[in-house]
Amino acid sequence: MKITDVSIYTVQRAGSDFGLGQFDDGPRGGAPLEDGTVSAHPLSIFPEYKNVEIDHRTFGPAAYAPFVVELHADNGVSGFAVNHGGGEIAARLVRDQFSSFLVGQNPFDSNRIWEQMYRSQLATSQGGLAYMAISAIDLALWDLKAKLLDKPVCELIGGRTKEALPCYVTTFPSVMEHMAGHGFAGVKIASPWGVADGRRGLDRIEQMVVEAKDIFGGDTTLMIECFMSWDLDFATKAARRLKRYGIDWIEDPLLADSSTAKYREVRDSIRPTRLAVGNLMWGYNRFYSLITEGAVDVIQPELQWSGGLTEALRIAAIARGRGIPIIAHTCGVYSYHFTMANIDAPIAEYMAPGEGTEVRAKGHVIIGEPAPKDGYIHLSDEPGFGIELERSLLIPLQERSHD
């Protein structure tokens, strides 16, 4: 069994409802608040970016942009992955750097392929775009392997540990009422306020939590998404304010490349509220440091960014040794299959696409992705990740020109 060809595509963005507002018909995750406030992000400390949405200005044109990698085997079977992150830049890395490790190889030698790709980028990358490219290839390999065996991916990595996946929902203050009454096990709210807002921001965050408790019920588990817009002092003060409301975790308060020691400081300062991190980190070494040095309570690898399913399984093994739950970041079939097969992954994340006002699957270039029903995801027995491509939206990546 050999891989004979690699097809690489970018995706037509018109009509997409999962990604950056600049490219989509609808805003990502709901509209700004009435006063124009949008979700906080790392650039929010600068006045000119204070209420600029997360888009090409704040995170670059490749952020959240989709691309597709499809691997073809010599028996006619193919496997693919749709990666929402990296866009054309990561797609070119697949074409120009990583495809040489794929053609002619046995797809079941995926650990070997992963290691070769990883080692090849150490001198030049060691970061997000390279890992997004590697993640897409790795997920396509798992899809291909499972299809060759005529099994769903979750059965290749341990089988089903749950009848269905309980979900928590990530939402935004401007639209959070639309997620009430759908049976979600918890609610994570993206905070529009951070360090730049000072005491007023702390007041508004507390008000947001009070409103959420009223909307979702006093017993609902609440979490706060900070998206790297807080610091140690702000997180400490926020945790003290919110202690009475029983917030489960505070997520990504610091810049993602902050030291393990700094994360440990935050973890210690916000207890008993838990610290959740990981979705903007790459590779198991980073996670190993956070886990083994007591700097995290909940670990959240993003399978499409941190190295794919292969790397997520390694991270899960590290977390298990310390009794730390692993809750894969973001919604979609890749995290769903991982969560289904992992006994230490108690819950899946769901984020409503588009304007964030209705519970449904992402759709667009992906056909067949399940949406939560009464707060649960039910995975099919279809082989691979159980999805198909809307091929009319695929744009073949042009071959590299040679002068």
Sequence and secondary structure as in RCSB ss.txt:
>XXXX:A:sequence
MKITDVSIYTVQRAGSDFGLGQFDDGPRGGAPLEDGTVSAHPLSIFPEYKNVEIDHRTFGPAAYAPFVVELHADN
GVSGFAVNHGGGEIAARLVRDQFSSFLVGQNPFDSNRIWEQMYRSQLATSQGGLAYMAISAIDLALWDLKAKLLD
KPVCELIGGRTKEALPCYVTTFPSVMEHMAGHGFAGVKIASPWGVADGRRGLDRIEQMVVEAKDIFGGDTTLMIE
CFMSWDLDFATKAARRLKRYGIDWIEDPLLADSSTAKYREVRDSIRPTRLAVGNLMWGYNRFYSLITEGAVDVIQ
PELQWSGGLTEALRIAAIARGRGIPIIAHTCGVYSYHFTMANIDAPIAEYMAPGEGTEVRAKGHVIIGEPAPKDG
YIHLSDEPGFGIELERSLLIPLQERSHD
>XXXX:A:secstr
  EEEEEEEEE  TT  SS TTTSSS TTS   TTS     GGGGSGGGTT  SSHHHH TTTT EEEEEEEETT
S EEEEEEESSHHHHHHHIIIIIGGGTTTS TT HHHHHHHHHHHTTTTT SHHHHHHHHHHHHHHHHHHHHHTT
SBHHHHTT  SSSSEEEEEEE TTTGGGGTTS  SEEEEE S  GGGHHHHHHHHHHHHHHHHHHH TTSEEEEE
 TT   HHHHHHHHHHHGGGT  EEE  S TT  HHHHHHHHHHHTTSEEEE TT  SHHHHHHHHHTT  SEE 
  TTTTTHHHHHHHHHHHHHHTT  B  SS SHHHHHHHHH TT   EEEE  TTS S     TTEES    BTT
EE     SBTS EE GGGEEE       
